[in-house]
């Protein structure tokens, strides 16, 4: 699986093209899980909501119903992404 990550912290939303973005090949299930956590916690990190469950556009809601994420995931703690995933 190939995903694209914003590599340029100075790029503002609305800029066209792939400026500041790069590829990341998902290495294994652990890497996939870390990136899913990153994606689901990102609205909180950027101040768009106070807990991941408040972000109505998130796939987290579906994954909680399926039992993949617990209902209180990311509520009581700030997630620490190992391996510098926040900075990718």
PDB file of N, CA, C and O in Angstrom:
ATOM      1  N   UNK A   1       0.842  -1.162   0.000  1.00  0.00           N
ATOM      2  CA  UNK A   1       0.000   0.000   0.000  1.00  0.00           C
ATOM      3  C   UNK A   1       0.894   1.235   0.000  1.00  0.00           C
ATOM      4  O   UNK A   1       1.883   1.291   0.731  1.00  0.00           O
ATOM      5  N   UNK A   2       0.552   2.201  -0.804  1.00  0.00           N
ATOM      6  CA  UNK A   2       1.322   3.428  -0.917  1.00  0.00           C
ATOM      7  C   UNK A   2       0.449   4.591  -0.463  1.00  0.00           C
ATOM      8  O   UNK A   2      -0.677   4.742  -0.936  1.00  0.00           O
ATOM      9  N   UNK A   3       0.962   5.413   0.451  1.00  0.00           N
ATOM     10  CA  UNK A   3       0.242   6.599   0.887  1.00  0.00           C
ATOM     11  C   UNK A   3       1.121   7.817   0.635  1.00  0.00           C
ATOM     12  O   UNK A   3       2.332   7.691   0.451  1.00  0.00           O
ATOM     13  N   UNK A   4       0.511   8.987   0.629  1.00  0.00           N
ATOM     14  CA  UNK A   4       1.232  10.233   0.437  1.00  0.00           C
ATOM     15  C   UNK A   4       1.148  11.057   1.703  1.00  0.00           C
ATOM     16  O   UNK A   4       0.069  11.205   2.277  1.00  0.00           O
ATOM     17  N   UNK A   5       2.264  11.590   2.145  1.00  0.00           N
ATOM     18  CA  UNK A   5       2.348  12.385   3.360  1.00  0.00           C
ATOM     19  C   UNK A   5       2.878  13.764   3.043  1.00  0.00           C
ATOM     20  O   UNK A   5       3.711  13.928   2.152  1.00  0.00           O
ATOM     21  N   UNK A   6       2.397  14.756   3.771  1.00  0.00           N
ATOM     22  CA  UNK A   6       2.888  16.116   3.628  1.00  0.00           C
ATOM     23  C   UNK A   6       4.243  16.209   4.306  1.00  0.00           C
ATOM     24  O   UNK A   6       4.348  16.028   5.519  1.00  0.00           O
ATOM     25  N   UNK A   7       5.272  16.489   3.537  1.00  0.00           N
ATOM     26  CA  UNK A   7       6.630  16.561   4.066  1.00  0.00           C
ATOM     27  C   UNK A   7       7.098  17.991   4.315  1.00  0.00           C
ATOM     28  O   UNK A   7       8.180  18.201   4.862  1.00  0.00           O
ATOM     29  N   UNK A   8       6.305  18.960   3.924  1.00  0.00           N
ATOM     30  CA  UNK A   8       6.694  20.360   4.053  1.00  0.00           C
ATOM     31  C   UNK A   8       5.749  21.039   5.032  1.00  0.00           C
ATOM     32  O   UNK A   8       4.590  21.286   4.699  1.00  0.00           O
ATOM     33  N   UNK A   9       6.228  21.344   6.236  1.00  0.00           N
ATOM     34  CA  UNK A   9       5.386  21.936   7.268  1.00  0.00           C
ATOM     35  C   UNK A   9       4.958  23.365   6.917  1.00  0.00           C
ATOM     36  O   UNK A   9       4.059  23.907   7.559  1.00  0.00           O
ATOM     37  N   UNK A  10       5.586  23.982   5.912  1.00  0.00           N
ATOM     38  CA  UNK A  10       5.249  25.350   5.543  1.00  0.00           C
ATOM     39  C   UNK A  10       4.187  25.425   4.449  1.00  0.00           C
ATOM     40  O   UNK A  10       3.724  26.513   4.107  1.00  0.00           O
ATOM     41  N   UNK A  11       3.802  24.277   3.901  1.00  0.00           N
ATOM     42  CA  UNK A  11       2.799  24.266   2.838  1.00  0.00           C
ATOM     43  C   UNK A  11       1.426  24.473   3.467  1.00  0.00           C
ATOM     44  O   UNK A  11       1.064  23.765   4.407  1.00  0.00           O
ATOM     45  N   UNK A  12       0.672  25.417   2.969  1.00  0.00           N
ATOM     46  CA  UNK A  12      -0.676  25.687   3.455  1.00  0.00           C
ATOM     47  C   UNK A  12      -1.678  24.953   2.591  1.00  0.00           C
ATOM     48  O   UNK A  12      -1.421  24.705   1.413  1.00  0.00           O
ATOM     49  N   UNK A  13      -2.818  24.604   3.163  1.00  0.00           N
ATOM     50  CA  UNK A  13      -3.841  23.912   2.386  1.00  0.00           C
ATOM     51  C   UNK A  13      -4.331  24.823   1.269  1.00  0.00           C
ATOM     52  O   UNK A  13      -4.353  26.045   1.414  1.00  0.00           O
ATOM     53  N   UNK A  14      -4.720  24.221   0.167  1.00  0.00           N
ATOM     54  CA  UNK A  14      -5.207  24.965  -0.971  1.00  0.00           C
ATOM     55  C   UNK A  14      -4.177  25.120  -2.066  1.00  0.00           C
ATOM     56  O   UNK A  14      -4.512  25.568  -3.162  1.00  0.00           O
ATOM     57  N   UNK A  15      -2.928  24.760  -1.801  1.00  0.00           N
ATOM     58  CA  UNK A  15      -1.902  24.835  -2.831  1.00  0.00           C
ATOM     59  C   UNK A  15      -2.031  23.608  -3.722  1.00  0.00           C
ATOM     60  O   UNK A  15      -2.120  22.483  -3.230  1.00  0.00           O
ATOM     61  N   UNK A  16      -2.041  23.824  -5.021  1.00  0.00           N
ATOM     62  CA  UNK A  16      -2.208  22.727  -5.962  1.00  0.00           C
ATOM     63  C   UNK A  16      -0.894  21.994  -6.182  1.00  0.00           C
ATOM     64  O   UNK A  16       0.187  22.540  -5.962  1.00  0.00           O
ATOM     65  N   UNK A  17      -1.009  20.762  -6.617  1.00  0.00           N
ATOM     66  CA  UNK A  17       0.175  19.979  -6.953  1.00  0.00           C
ATOM     67  C   UNK A  17       0.688  19.194  -5.770  1.00  0.00           C
ATOM     68  O   UNK A  17       0.092  19.210  -4.692  1.00  0.00           O
ATOM     69  N   UNK A  18       1.779  18.518  -5.972  1.00  0.00           N
ATOM     70  CA  UNK A  18       2.359  17.678  -4.937  1.00  0.00           C
ATOM     71  C   UNK A  18       3.540  18.334  -4.246  1.00  0.00           C
ATOM     72  O   UNK A  18       4.422  17.640  -3.739  1.00  0.00           O
ATOM     73  N   UNK A  19       3.574  19.644  -4.219  1.00  0.00           N
ATOM     74  CA  UNK A  19       4.652  20.347  -3.539  1.00  0.00           C
ATOM     75  C   UNK A  19       4.636  19.971  -2.066  1.00  0.00           C
ATOM     76  O   UNK A  19       3.616  20.113  -1.392  1.00  0.00           O
ATOM     77  N   UNK A  20       5.773  19.491  -1.568  1.00  0.00           N
ATOM     78  CA  UNK A  20       5.865  19.158  -0.158  1.00  0.00           C
ATOM     79  C   UNK A  20       5.305  17.804   0.217  1.00  0.00           C
ATOM     80  O   UNK A  20       5.224  17.486   1.403  1.00  0.00           O
ATOM     81  N   UNK A  21       4.920  17.004  -0.744  1.00  0.00           N
ATOM     82  CA  UNK A  21       4.384  15.688  -0.437  1.00  0.00           C
ATOM     83  C   UNK A  21       5.333  14.619  -0.938  1.00  0.00           C
ATOM     84  O   UNK A  21       6.051  14.827  -1.916  1.00  0.00           O
ATOM     85  N   UNK A  22       5.337  13.495  -0.281  1.00  0.00           N
ATOM     86  CA  UNK A  22       6.192  12.397  -0.684  1.00  0.00           C
ATOM     87  C   UNK A  22       5.490  11.072  -0.479  1.00  0.00           C
ATOM     88  O   UNK A  22       4.443  11.002   0.165  1.00  0.00           O
ATOM     89  N   UNK A  23       6.065  10.037  -1.023  1.00  0.00           N
ATOM     90  CA  UNK A  23       5.501   8.708  -0.921  1.00  0.00           C
ATOM     91  C   UNK A  23       6.005   8.014   0.337  1.00  0.00           C
ATOM     92  O   UNK A  23       7.104   8.291   0.820  1.00  0.00           O
ATOM     93  N   UNK A  24       5.196   7.121   0.852  1.00  0.00           N
ATOM     94  CA  UNK A  24       5.619   6.253   1.939  1.00  0.00           C
ATOM     95  C   UNK A  24       5.010   4.884   1.673  1.00  0.00           C
ATOM     96  O   UNK A  24       3.789   4.755   1.579  1.00  0.00           O
ATOM     97  N   UNK A  25       5.831   3.885   1.554  1.00  0.00           N
ATOM     98  CA  UNK A  25       5.365   2.528   1.363  1.00  0.00           C
ATOM     99  C   UNK A  25       5.102   1.909   2.732  1.00  0.00           C
ATOM    100  O   UNK A  25       5.993   1.857   3.580  1.00  0.00           O
ATOM    101  N   UNK A  26       3.866   1.439   2.944  1.00  0.00           N
ATOM    102  CA  UNK A  26       3.524   0.782   4.199  1.00  0.00           C
ATOM    103  C   UNK A  26       4.310  -0.526   4.268  1.00  0.00           C
ATOM    104  O   UNK A  26       4.200  -1.375   3.384  1.00  0.00           O
ATOM    105  N   UNK A  27       5.102  -0.677   5.328  1.00  0.00           N
ATOM    106  CA  UNK A  27       6.023  -1.813   5.431  1.00  0.00           C
ATOM    107  C   UNK A  27       5.378  -3.082   5.962  1.00  0.00           C
ATOM    108  O   UNK A  27       5.689  -4.176   5.492  1.00  0.00           O
ATOM    109  N   UNK A  28       4.481  -2.950   6.939  1.00  0.00           N
ATOM    110  CA  UNK A  28       3.883  -4.127   7.563  1.00  0.00           C
ATOM    111  C   UNK A  28       2.621  -3.695   8.308  1.00  0.00           C
ATOM    112  O   UNK A  28       2.219  -2.534   8.235  1.00  0.00           O
ATOM    113  N   UNK A  29       2.000  -4.631   9.023  1.00  0.00           N
ATOM    114  CA  UNK A  29       0.761  -4.325   9.734  1.00  0.00           C
ATOM    115  C   UNK A  29       0.966  -3.313  10.853  1.00  0.00           C
ATOM    116  O   UNK A  29       0.084  -2.495  11.116  1.00  0.00           O
ATOM    117  N   UNK A  30       2.113  -3.359  11.509  1.00  0.00           N
ATOM    118  CA  UNK A  30       2.402  -2.399  12.575  1.00  0.00           C
ATOM    119  C   UNK A  30       2.517  -0.991  11.996  1.00  0.00           C
ATOM    120  O   UNK A  30       1.979  -0.042  12.568  1.00  0.00           O
ATOM    121  N   UNK A  31       3.207  -0.847  10.877  1.00  0.00           N
ATOM    122  CA  UNK A  31       3.342   0.446  10.212  1.00  0.00           C
ATOM    123  C   UNK A  31       1.974   0.953   9.750  1.00  0.00           C
ATOM    124  O   UNK A  31       1.675   2.141   9.868  1.00  0.00           O
ATOM    125  N   UNK A  32       1.153   0.051   9.226  1.00  0.00           N
ATOM    126  CA  UNK A  32      -0.203   0.417   8.802  1.00  0.00           C
ATOM    127  C   UNK A  32      -1.011   0.934   9.997  1.00  0.00           C
ATOM    128  O   UNK A  32      -1.689   1.956   9.892  1.00  0.00           O
ATOM    129  N   UNK A  33      -0.938   0.233  11.130  1.00  0.00           N
ATOM    130  CA  UNK A  33      -1.673   0.643  12.327  1.00  0.00           C
ATOM    131  C   UNK A  33      -1.215   2.014  12.818  1.00  0.00           C
ATOM    132  O   UNK A  33      -2.037   2.840  13.216  1.00  0.00           O
ATOM    133  N   UNK A  34       0.103   2.258  12.789  1.00  0.00           N
ATOM    134  CA  UNK A  34       0.632   3.562  13.210  1.00  0.00           C
ATOM    135  C   UNK A  34       0.104   4.681  12.323  1.00  0.00           C
ATOM    136  O   UNK A  34      -0.233   5.758  12.816  1.00  0.00           O
ATOM    137  N   UNK A  35       0.031   4.435  11.022  1.00  0.00           N
ATOM    138  CA  UNK A  35      -0.460   5.464  10.111  1.00  0.00           C
ATOM    139  C   UNK A  35      -1.958   5.675  10.265  1.00  0.00           C
ATOM    140  O   UNK A  35      -2.441   6.798  10.120  1.00  0.00           O
ATOM    141  N   UNK A  36      -2.696   4.614  10.555  1.00  0.00           N
ATOM    142  CA  UNK A  36      -4.128   4.772  10.843  1.00  0.00           C
ATOM    143  C   UNK A  36      -4.324   5.627  12.086  1.00  0.00           C
ATOM    144  O   UNK A  36      -5.171   6.519  12.101  1.00  0.00           O
ATOM    145  N   UNK A  37      -3.544   5.359  13.130  1.00  0.00           N
ATOM    146  CA  UNK A  37      -3.625   6.175  14.342  1.00  0.00           C
ATOM    147  C   UNK A  37      -3.302   7.628  14.033  1.00  0.00           C
ATOM    148  O   UNK A  37      -3.992   8.536  14.497  1.00  0.00           O
ATOM    149  N   UNK A  38      -2.254   7.846  13.250  1.00  0.00           N
ATOM    150  CA  UNK A  38      -1.856   9.204  12.854  1.00  0.00           C
ATOM    151  C   UNK A  38      -3.011   9.920  12.149  1.00  0.00           C
ATOM    152  O   UNK A  38      -3.333  11.063  12.474  1.00  0.00           O
ATOM    153  N   UNK A  39      -3.621   9.247  11.198  1.00  0.00           N
ATOM    154  CA  UNK A  39      -4.720   9.838  10.422  1.00  0.00           C
ATOM    155  C   UNK A  39      -5.899  10.167  11.328  1.00  0.00           C
ATOM    156  O   UNK A  39      -6.500  11.234  11.201  1.00  0.00           O
ATOM    157  N   UNK A  40      -6.234   9.263  12.237  1.00  0.00           N
ATOM    158  CA  UNK A  40      -7.402   9.476  13.092  1.00  0.00           C
ATOM    159  C   UNK A  40      -7.162  10.525  14.170  1.00  0.00           C
ATOM    160  O   UNK A  40      -8.114  11.159  14.625  1.00  0.00           O
ATOM    161  N   UNK A  41      -5.920  10.723  14.587  1.00  0.00           N
ATOM    162  CA  UNK A  41      -5.632  11.706  15.626  1.00  0.00           C
ATOM    163  C   UNK A  41      -5.254  13.080  15.053  1.00  0.00           C
ATOM    164  O   UNK A  41      -5.191  14.061  15.794  1.00  0.00           O
ATOM    165  N   UNK A  42      -5.011  13.152  13.771  1.00  0.00           N
ATOM    166  CA  UNK A  42      -4.550  14.387  13.142  1.00  0.00           C
ATOM    167  C   UNK A  42      -5.493  15.584  13.346  1.00  0.00           C
ATOM    168  O   UNK A  42      -4.996  16.685  13.587  1.00  0.00           O
ATOM    169  N   UNK A  43      -6.825  15.432  13.264  1.00  0.00           N
ATOM    170  CA  UNK A  43      -7.698  16.591  13.518  1.00  0.00           C
ATOM    171  C   UNK A  43      -7.533  17.166  14.920  1.00  0.00           C
ATOM    172  O   UNK A  43      -7.659  18.375  15.112  1.00  0.00           O
ATOM    173  N   UNK A  44      -7.252  16.310  15.899  1.00  0.00           N
ATOM    174  CA  UNK A  44      -7.008  16.777  17.268  1.00  0.00           C
ATOM    175  C   UNK A  44      -5.682  17.525  17.318  1.00  0.00           C
ATOM    176  O   UNK A  44      -5.595  18.613  17.887  1.00  0.00           O
ATOM    177  N   UNK A  45      -4.666  16.943  16.725  1.00  0.00           N
ATOM    178  CA  UNK A  45      -3.331  17.552  16.716  1.00  0.00           C
ATOM    179  C   UNK A  45      -3.359  18.963  16.124  1.00  0.00           C
ATOM    180  O   UNK A  45      -2.622  19.842  16.571  1.00  0.00           O
ATOM    181  N   UNK A  46      -4.201  19.174  15.130  1.00  0.00           N
ATOM    182  CA  UNK A  46      -4.265  20.470  14.458  1.00  0.00           C
ATOM    183  C   UNK A  46      -5.377  21.376  14.978  1.00  0.00           C
ATOM    184  O   UNK A  46      -5.681  22.404  14.372  1.00  0.00           O
ATOM    185  N   UNK A  47      -5.984  20.993  16.107  1.00  0.00           N
ATOM    186  CA  UNK A  47      -6.956  21.854  16.770  1.00  0.00           C
ATOM    187  C   UNK A  47      -8.325  21.923  16.108  1.00  0.00           C
ATOM    188  O   UNK A  47      -9.084  22.852  16.384  1.00  0.00           O
ATOM    189  N   UNK A  48      -8.659  20.985  15.256  1.00  0.00           N
ATOM    190  CA  UNK A  48      -9.959  20.985  14.590  1.00  0.00           C
ATOM    191  C   UNK A  48     -11.054  20.382  15.464  1.00  0.00           C
ATOM    192  O   UNK A  48     -12.240  20.605  15.222  1.00  0.00           O
ATOM    193  N   UNK A  49     -10.657  19.623  16.476  1.00  0.00           N
ATOM    194  CA  UNK A  49     -11.579  19.047  17.441  1.00  0.00           C
ATOM    195  C   UNK A  49     -10.776  18.711  18.697  1.00  0.00           C
ATOM    196  O   UNK A  49      -9.546  18.727  18.673  1.00  0.00           O
ATOM    197  N   UNK A  50     -11.470  18.407  19.786  1.00  0.00           N
ATOM    198  CA  UNK A  50     -10.743  18.129  21.028  1.00  0.00           C
ATOM    199  C   UNK A  50     -10.496  16.641  21.246  1.00  0.00           C
ATOM    200  O   UNK A  50      -9.562  16.272  21.958  1.00  0.00           O
ATOM    201  N   UNK A  51     -11.313  15.783  20.647  1.00  0.00           N
ATOM    202  CA  UNK A  51     -11.095  14.338  20.688  1.00  0.00           C
ATOM    203  C   UNK A  51     -11.381  13.785  19.292  1.00  0.00           C
ATOM    204  O   UNK A  51     -12.162  14.378  18.549  1.00  0.00           O
ATOM    205  N   UNK A  52     -10.765  12.664  18.924  1.00  0.00           N
ATOM    206  CA  UNK A  52     -10.948  12.129  17.567  1.00  0.00           C
ATOM    207  C   UNK A  52     -12.409  11.838  17.214  1.00  0.00           C
ATOM    208  O   UNK A  52     -12.802  11.964  16.054  1.00  0.00           O
ATOM    209  N   UNK A  53     -13.207  11.453  18.199  1.00  0.00           N
ATOM    210  CA  UNK A  53     -14.601  11.102  17.933  1.00  0.00           C
ATOM    211  C   UNK A  53     -15.450  12.300  17.515  1.00  0.00           C
ATOM    212  O   UNK A  53     -16.540  12.111  16.975  1.00  0.00           O
ATOM    213  N   UNK A  54     -14.992  13.504  17.743  1.00  0.00           N
ATOM    214  CA  UNK A  54     -15.728  14.713  17.333  1.00  0.00           C
ATOM    215  C   UNK A  54     -15.577  15.011  15.843  1.00  0.00           C
ATOM    216  O   UNK A  54     -16.379  15.765  15.292  1.00  0.00           O
ATOM    217  N   UNK A  55     -14.586  14.448  15.186  1.00  0.00           N
ATOM    218  CA  UNK A  55     -14.343  14.731  13.768  1.00  0.00           C
ATOM    219  C   UNK A  55     -15.278  13.866  12.938  1.00  0.00           C
ATOM    220  O   UNK A  55     -15.035  12.674  12.747  1.00  0.00           O
ATOM    221  N   UNK A  56     -16.354  14.480  12.444  1.00  0.00           N
ATOM    222  CA  UNK A  56     -17.418  13.706  11.798  1.00  0.00           C
ATOM    223  C   UNK A  56     -17.007  13.079  10.473  1.00  0.00           C
ATOM    224  O   UNK A  56     -17.683  12.168   9.995  1.00  0.00           O
ATOM    225  N   UNK A  57     -15.927  13.538   9.873  1.00  0.00           N
ATOM    226  CA  UNK A  57     -15.486  13.006   8.582  1.00  0.00           C
ATOM    227  C   UNK A  57     -14.571  11.794   8.727  1.00  0.00           C
ATOM    228  O   UNK A  57     -14.123  11.234   7.726  1.00  0.00           O
ATOM    229  N   UNK A  58     -14.292  11.388   9.951  1.00  0.00           N
ATOM    230  CA  UNK A  58     -13.308  10.342  10.217  1.00  0.00           C
ATOM    231  C   UNK A  58     -13.863   8.938   9.969  1.00  0.00           C
ATOM    232  O   UNK A  58     -15.036   8.661  10.222  1.00  0.00           O
ATOM    233  N   UNK A  59     -13.001   8.074   9.474  1.00  0.00           N
ATOM    234  CA  UNK A  59     -13.346   6.655   9.357  1.00  0.00           C
ATOM    235  C   UNK A  59     -13.294   5.980  10.723  1.00  0.00           C
ATOM    236  O   UNK A  59     -13.681   4.819  10.850  1.00  0.00           O
ATOM    237  N   UNK A  60     -12.823   6.688  11.741  1.00  0.00           N
ATOM    238  CA  UNK A  60     -12.739   6.142  13.086  1.00  0.00           C
ATOM    239  C   UNK A  60     -14.101   5.643  13.569  1.00  0.00           C
ATOM    240  O   UNK A  60     -14.169   4.625  14.257  1.00  0.00           O
ATOM    241  N   UNK A  61     -15.174   6.332  13.226  1.00  0.00           N
ATOM    242  CA  UNK A  61     -16.516   5.947  13.671  1.00  0.00           C
ATOM    243  C   UNK A  61     -16.865   4.541  13.183  1.00  0.00           C
ATOM    244  O   UNK A  61     -17.356   3.717  13.954  1.00  0.00           O
ATOM    245  N   UNK A  62     -16.614   4.276  11.928  1.00  0.00           N
ATOM    246  CA  UNK A  62     -16.893   2.959  11.342  1.00  0.00           C
ATOM    247  C   UNK A  62     -16.012   1.892  11.989  1.00  0.00           C
ATOM    248  O   UNK A  62     -16.476   0.789  12.278  1.00  0.00           O
ATOM    249  N   UNK A  63     -14.747   2.223  12.214  1.00  0.00           N
ATOM    250  CA  UNK A  63     -13.813   1.259  12.799  1.00  0.00           C
ATOM    251  C   UNK A  63     -14.139   0.970  14.259  1.00  0.00           C
ATOM    252  O   UNK A  63     -13.857  -0.126  14.743  1.00  0.00           O
ATOM    253  N   UNK A  64     -14.727   1.929  14.971  1.00  0.00           N
ATOM    254  CA  UNK A  64     -15.167   1.677  16.341  1.00  0.00           C
ATOM    255  C   UNK A  64     -16.378   0.744  16.345  1.00  0.00           C
ATOM    256  O   UNK A  64     -16.459  -0.156  17.181  1.00  0.00           O
ATOM    257  N   UNK A  65     -17.309   0.947  15.432  1.00  0.00           N
ATOM    258  CA  UNK A  65     -18.475   0.066  15.320  1.00  0.00           C
ATOM    259  C   UNK A  65     -18.038  -1.362  15.005  1.00  0.00           C
ATOM    260  O   UNK A  65     -18.631  -2.320  15.503  1.00  0.00           O
ATOM    261  N   UNK A  66     -17.010  -1.502  14.187  1.00  0.00           N
ATOM    262  CA  UNK A  66     -16.495  -2.817  13.813  1.00  0.00           C
ATOM    263  C   UNK A  66     -15.633  -3.441  14.914  1.00  0.00           C
ATOM    264  O   UNK A  66     -15.230  -4.598  14.797  1.00  0.00           O
ATOM    265  N   UNK A  67     -15.347  -2.696  15.968  1.00  0.00           N
ATOM    266  CA  UNK A  67     -14.552  -3.214  17.073  1.00  0.00           C
ATOM    267  C   UNK A  67     -13.048  -3.163  16.845  1.00  0.00           C
ATOM    268  O   UNK A  67     -12.283  -3.751  17.609  1.00  0.00           O
ATOM    269  N   UNK A  68     -12.623  -2.466  15.802  1.00  0.00           N
ATOM    270  CA  UNK A  68     -11.191  -2.353  15.506  1.00  0.00           C
ATOM    271  C   UNK A  68     -10.528  -1.348  16.440  1.00  0.00           C
ATOM    272  O   UNK A  68      -9.396  -1.557  16.874  1.00  0.00           O
ATOM    273  N   UNK A  69     -11.229  -0.257  16.751  1.00  0.00           N
ATOM    274  CA  UNK A  69     -10.773   0.736  17.726  1.00  0.00           C
ATOM    275  C   UNK A  69     -11.758   0.725  18.896  1.00  0.00           C
ATOM    276  O   UNK A  69     -12.961   0.579  18.682  1.00  0.00           O
ATOM    277  N   UNK A  70     -11.269   0.877  20.130  1.00  0.00           N
ATOM    278  CA  UNK A  70     -12.186   0.976  21.265  1.00  0.00           C
ATOM    279  C   UNK A  70     -12.917   2.323  21.247  1.00  0.00           C
ATOM    280  O   UNK A  70     -12.396   3.297  20.704  1.00  0.00           O
ATOM    281  N   UNK A  71     -14.114   2.389  21.833  1.00  0.00           N
ATOM    282  CA  UNK A  71     -14.906   3.635  21.808  1.00  0.00           C
ATOM    283  C   UNK A  71     -14.204   4.839  22.414  1.00  0.00           C
ATOM    284  O   UNK A  71     -14.483   5.970  22.017  1.00  0.00           O
ATOM    285  N   UNK A  72     -13.297   4.627  23.366  1.00  0.00           N
ATOM    286  CA  UNK A  72     -12.622   5.749  24.032  1.00  0.00           C
ATOM    287  C   UNK A  72     -11.218   6.002  23.492  1.00  0.00           C
ATOM    288  O   UNK A  72     -10.411   6.651  24.158  1.00  0.00           O
ATOM    289  N   UNK A  73     -10.914   5.500  22.295  1.00  0.00           N
ATOM    290  CA  UNK A  73      -9.574   5.641  21.732  1.00  0.00           C
ATOM    291  C   UNK A  73      -9.190   7.110  21.584  1.00  0.00           C
ATOM    292  O   UNK A  73      -9.940   7.889  20.995  1.00  0.00           O
ATOM    293  N   UNK A  74      -8.045   7.490  22.107  1.00  0.00           N
ATOM    294  CA  UNK A  74      -7.515   8.841  21.950  1.00  0.00           C
ATOM    295  C   UNK A  74      -8.200   9.901  22.781  1.00  0.00           C
ATOM    296  O   UNK A  74      -7.926  11.088  22.604  1.00  0.00           O
ATOM    297  N   UNK A  75      -9.095   9.504  23.696  1.00  0.00           N
ATOM    298  CA  UNK A  75      -9.858  10.480  24.475  1.00  0.00           C
ATOM    299  C   UNK A  75      -9.079  10.994  25.675  1.00  0.00           C
ATOM    300  O   UNK A  75      -9.016  12.203  25.900  1.00  0.00           O
ATOM    301  N   UNK A  76      -8.491  10.100  26.439  1.00  0.00           N
ATOM    302  CA  UNK A  76      -7.896  10.511  27.712  1.00  0.00           C
ATOM    303  C   UNK A  76      -6.386  10.740  27.653  1.00  0.00           C
ATOM    304  O   UNK A  76      -5.784  11.141  28.649  1.00  0.00           O
ATOM    305  N   UNK A  77      -5.775  10.493  26.507  1.00  0.00           N
ATOM    306  CA  UNK A  77      -4.327  10.693  26.420  1.00  0.00           C
ATOM    307  C   UNK A  77      -3.952  11.295  25.076  1.00  0.00           C
ATOM    308  O   UNK A  77      -4.647  11.119  24.076  1.00  0.00           O
ATOM    309  N   UNK A  78      -2.845  12.000  25.083  1.00  0.00           N
ATOM    310  CA  UNK A  78      -2.277  12.499  23.836  1.00  0.00           C
ATOM    311  C   UNK A  78      -1.440  11.363  23.270  1.00  0.00           C
ATOM    312  O   UNK A  78      -0.569  10.826  23.955  1.00  0.00           O
ATOM    313  N   UNK A  79      -1.698  11.003  22.036  1.00  0.00           N
ATOM    314  CA  UNK A  79      -0.992   9.874  21.451  1.00  0.00           C
ATOM    315  C   UNK A  79       0.445  10.240  21.127  1.00  0.00           C
ATOM    316  O   UNK A  79       0.732  11.329  20.630  1.00  0.00           O
ATOM    317  N   UNK A  80       1.323   9.326  21.412  1.00  0.00           N
ATOM    318  CA  UNK A  80       2.734   9.473  21.101  1.00  0.00           C
ATOM    319  C   UNK A  80       3.051   8.529  19.953  1.00  0.00           C
ATOM    320  O   UNK A  80       3.039   7.311  20.126  1.00  0.00           O
ATOM    321  N   UNK A  81       3.332   9.080  18.799  1.00  0.00           N
ATOM    322  CA  UNK A  81       3.620   8.250  17.628  1.00  0.00           C
ATOM    323  C   UNK A  81       5.096   7.891  17.613  1.00  0.00           C
ATOM    324  O   UNK A  81       5.941   8.765  17.420  1.00  0.00           O
ATOM    325  N   UNK A  82       5.419   6.625  17.812  1.00  0.00           N
ATOM    326  CA  UNK A  82       6.827   6.215  17.796  1.00  0.00           C
ATOM    327  C   UNK A  82       7.422   6.321  16.402  1.00  0.00           C
ATOM    328  O   UNK A  82       6.702   6.285  15.404  1.00  0.00           O
ATOM    329  N   UNK A  83       8.712   6.449  16.343  1.00  0.00           N
ATOM    330  CA  UNK A  83       9.406   6.462  15.074  1.00  0.00           C
ATOM    331  C   UNK A  83       9.240   7.737  14.267  1.00  0.00           C
ATOM    332  O   UNK A  83       9.501   7.737  13.064  1.00  0.00           O
ATOM    333  N   UNK A  84       8.809   8.831  14.902  1.00  0.00           N
ATOM    334  CA  UNK A  84       8.711  10.108  14.220  1.00  0.00           C
ATOM    335  C   UNK A  84       7.620  10.195  13.173  1.00  0.00           C
ATOM    336  O   UNK A  84       7.738  10.974  12.227  1.00  0.00           O
ATOM    337  N   UNK A  85       6.551   9.408  13.321  1.00  0.00           N
ATOM    338  CA  UNK A  85       5.494   9.435  12.315  1.00  0.00           C
ATOM    339  C   UNK A  85       4.842  10.817  12.210  1.00  0.00           C
ATOM    340  O   UNK A  85       4.374  11.196  11.136  1.00  0.00           O
ATOM    341  N   UNK A  86       4.807  11.571  13.309  1.00  0.00           N
ATOM    342  CA  UNK A  86       4.235  12.920  13.251  1.00  0.00           C
ATOM    343  C   UNK A  86       5.024  13.808  12.291  1.00  0.00           C
ATOM    344  O   UNK A  86       4.481  14.762  11.734  1.00  0.00           O
ATOM    345  N   UNK A  87       6.296  13.493  12.103  1.00  0.00           N
ATOM    346  CA  UNK A  87       7.163  14.353  11.309  1.00  0.00           C
ATOM    347  C   UNK A  87       7.334  13.888   9.878  1.00  0.00           C
ATOM    348  O   UNK A  87       8.055  14.526   9.110  1.00  0.00           O
ATOM    349  N   UNK A  88       6.684  12.784   9.493  1.00  0.00           N
ATOM    350  CA  UNK A  88       6.856  12.285   8.124  1.00  0.00           C
ATOM    351  C   UNK A  88       6.157  13.188   7.139  1.00  0.00           C
ATOM    352  O   UNK A  88       6.189  12.932   5.936  1.00  0.00           O
TER     353      UNK A  88
END
